[in-house]
């Protein structure tokens, strides 16, 4: 069997809470690939699973934050609702 201990806890991995969405997503993909490949000990598999769950939560928080920003932007009042107000008066004058 192949020892994937280094894959379970890489030394150069940032804490998930400090990662960008893309970093967390890419690490999560690696975790899933390693788990799907098999060959890890039970302890390493559990550590990978826990890391994956945490990374999924980080990704979800990023996505929730992005959705909240989009919702806020779409609900914000427009500063100038009609950029060409004269077009309405021209059509009503005829």
N, C-alpha and C positions, 0 to 999 in steps of 0.2 A: 504494500500500500504506500501511497505517496503521503508525505507529511506536509500538511498545509497549515502548520502552526503559524508561520509567518503571515499567511493570508488572513488568519483570524484577527490578528492585532498588529498591523503594520506599524513600524516605528515612525514613519513619516506622515501619518494620517493626522489631520487637524481634528480637534474636538468637533463633533457634528454641529453643535450650536454655533460655531464660528464659520461654518462653510457656506459658500454660496449655494444657491439651488442646484446649479450645474455640477458643482463638486460633490454634493450629497447624492444627487441622482446617479452620477457616474460611479461613485463608490458603492451605492446600492446595487447597481447593475453587476459590479464585480462580485459582491457578496452573493447575489443570487446565482451567478454562474458557478462560483465555487461550491455552493451548496448543491446545485444541480449536478455537478460533475461527480460528487460523492468522494469517497476516499478519505474523508476527514474523521477524526475521532469524535466520539459523542461530545466530549467537552468542547472541542473546537467548533463543532456544528452548533452547539448551543450558544457559544460566544458569537458566532457569525449571525445566528438568528436574532439574538438580542441586538447586535449592532445594526442589522437590517431593519428591525422594528424601529429603532431610534432614528435611523436615517430616513425611513418612510415618514416618520413624524416631522422631521425637519423639513422635508420636501412639502408635506401638507401645510405646514405653517407658512412657508414661502408662498405657496399657491393661494392660501386663504388671504394672506396679506395683499397679494396682487389683485385678487378678486375684490377685496374691500376698496382698494385704490380705484379700480375700474368703476365700481358702483358709485363711489364718491364723485368721480369725475363725470359720470353720466347723469347724476342727480344734481350737480352744481348748476345754479342759475347761470344762464348765458348773459354776458355783459352787453351784447348787442344782438337781440333776437332776430332782427331783420337788417342785414347789412346794406340793403338797398331800399329804404322806406319809400322812396319816390316812385317805385314801380307800382305800388298799390294805388297811389293817388292818380297816376296816369290812367290806369285801367278804369277807375271809377268816374273819371271826368268825361269819358266818352259817351 
